[in-house]
């Protein structure tokens, strides 16, 4: 039953991250043909923005070593967006060689995670991204900025909102078009999310340029998403079937499952353009390829015979 709530957007854009963020932590290499079919199935289910891969060095993320091959295997359409993550200028060169029109860069709100994830200080990492964004914009590319650890950090604990805003505005000042706020270890709660979004707006980054990326480690992803929607955000990151985990939090359950998000939004009367049955079938198919059940509650509930 659809029962709308006041104060919510009429439509939400789902930024699907399963093929990139979902699969990047898999130890067993997923064949490129399966990855391509995954993307095609997601598009057939109605998802229009699908982050497909990353041009990170294969030594660091072997699962995504086939980034160029995957992109070459996909048919391009003006109705579909296939952004990719690029870590540096060399990654941008590779992305341009494969005709990419949209990229994302990945920064941290904390010094500790910047050093561990990028092997650079926070300032050094931002300095590395500046020429990437400048060149990408000069080439006519759309650029998204991710800022991770916006609610908490496993080494530093709670992250002050003003610290997140400082890093985020520096990223946006480089020329990024959209900013995704990532609760990487899933410790955030709705009040914190609301305060962070309000602080971003006060700093000049309106909700039309914001997205949210929640992990469900402590079961707060949907509650935090609802808080973000009420604060005016209309773009939500999610991973089909809930695949993808966080290596920095014990018992982390990973990304917000796209099916769980769609179920909630359908019930609220918020349009997504996604066919839930097709999406759940796609996630069951991928779960079979990965050799384990989908962690998505909705996929489990809709699975016949379980």
FENJO-V587487 format. One record per residue. N is the residue number from 1. PSI is psi in whole degrees, 0 to 359 (* if undefined). OMEGA is omega in whole degrees, -180 to 180 (NA if undefined). Layout:
BEGIN
n: [N,N]
psi: [PSI,PSI]
omega: [OMEGA,OMEGA]
END
This chain:
BEGIN
n: [1,2,3,4,5,6,7,8,9,10,11,12,13,14,15,16,17,18,19,20,21,22,23,24,25,26,27,28,29,30,31,32,33,34,35,36,37,38,39,40,41,42,43,44,45,46,47,48,49,50,51,52,53,54,55,56,57,58,59,60,61,62,63,64,65,66,67,68,69,70,71,72,73,74,75,76,77,78,79,80,81,82,83,84,85,86,87,88,89,90,91,92,93,94,95,96,97,98,99,100,101,102,103,104,105,106,107,108,109,110,111,112,113,114,115,116,117,118,119,120,121,122,123,124,125,126,127,128,129,130,131,132,133,134,135,136,137,138,139,140,141,142,143,144,145,146,147,148,149,150,151,152,153,154,155,156,157,158,159,160,161,162,163,164,165,166,167,168,169,170,171,172,173,174,175,176,177,178,179,180,181,182,183,184,185,186,187,188,189,190,191,192,193,194,195,196,197,198,199,200,201,202,203,204,205,206,207,208,209,210,211,212,213,214,215,216,217,218,219,220,221,222,223,224,225,226,227,228,229,230,231,232,233,234,235,236,237,238,239,240,241,242,243,244,245,246,247,248,249,250,251,252,253,254,255,256,257,258,259,260,261,262,263,264,265,266,267,268,269,270,271,272,273,274,275,276,277,278,279,280,281,282,283,284,285,286,287,288,289,290,291,292,293,294,295,296,297,298,299,300,301,302,303,304,305,306]
psi: [135,120,99,156,145,150,10,153,156,331,145,137,123,123,98,125,6,311,334,291,328,316,345,336,0,132,319,132,126,126,146,328,321,321,316,317,323,311,315,317,320,318,321,334,355,358,133,345,113,108,114,324,187,141,47,158,133,333,328,323,82,329,333,20,341,24,311,318,320,313,321,337,349,137,132,148,142,347,354,143,128,68,156,154,136,133,339,186,326,320,322,318,314,320,317,323,335,18,25,139,345,136,168,147,153,111,173,147,352,152,319,313,326,317,321,324,324,354,35,160,167,314,321,322,319,322,327,324,333,310,332,311,317,314,319,316,322,331,0,15,149,137,127,146,129,136,118,170,39,344,335,159,137,340,329,350,217,140,120,139,320,332,318,314,321,312,316,317,327,321,315,327,341,339,13,148,332,148,123,120,117,120,81,326,8,30,352,158,163,321,320,318,314,315,321,315,318,322,323,316,317,332,0,6,100,163,337,345,5,150,163,147,100,142,153,28,318,20,23,0,313,320,318,324,315,320,319,319,318,334,355,356,141,5,126,128,142,161,124,128,0,19,154,136,178,116,1,5,125,134,20,136,359,203,154,127,132,321,320,320,314,320,314,314,321,316,335,358,20,126,141,340,9,134,107,321,315,320,315,321,322,317,325,321,313,323,322,321,327,347,27,158,153,137,353,127,321,319,317,317,328,359,121,138,0,*]
omega: [178,178,-177,172,178,175,179,177,177,-177,177,174,176,177,-173,-177,-176,-177,179,-176,-180,-174,-171,-179,180,-179,178,-177,176,-179,-177,178,178,178,179,179,176,-180,-180,179,178,178,179,178,176,177,-174,176,-173,177,-165,-172,177,176,173,-180,-178,180,-177,179,-178,-178,-177,179,-177,-174,-179,179,179,-179,180,-179,-176,174,-179,-180,178,-179,-177,177,-179,178,177,177,175,-176,-173,-178,178,176,177,178,-180,179,179,179,-179,171,-180,180,-177,179,173,174,-167,179,-180,175,-176,179,-176,-178,177,-179,-177,-176,-175,-179,179,171,179,180,179,-180,179,177,178,-177,-174,179,177,-180,-179,180,-180,179,178,178,178,-179,170,-174,175,173,169,168,-176,177,-175,180,-179,-177,-177,180,-175,-179,-180,180,-179,-179,-178,177,177,-178,-180,179,-176,-179,176,177,-179,179,176,-179,178,-177,-177,180,177,-179,-173,171,-166,-179,170,-177,-176,175,-171,179,178,179,180,-180,-180,180,177,179,177,179,179,180,175,177,-176,-177,177,180,-178,169,177,-175,-174,170,-171,-176,-179,176,-175,-171,-179,178,178,177,179,177,180,179,179,178,175,179,-179,176,-176,175,177,-177,-179,-180,-179,-179,-178,-179,176,-177,-174,179,180,179,178,-179,171,-172,169,-180,-179,-180,179,177,-178,178,180,-177,176,-179,179,-179,179,-176,175,-176,-175,174,-173,-179,178,-179,179,178,178,-179,175,178,180,177,176,178,-178,176,178,-179,175,176,-180,178,-178,176,179,-178,-178,-177,-179,175,-180,NA]
END
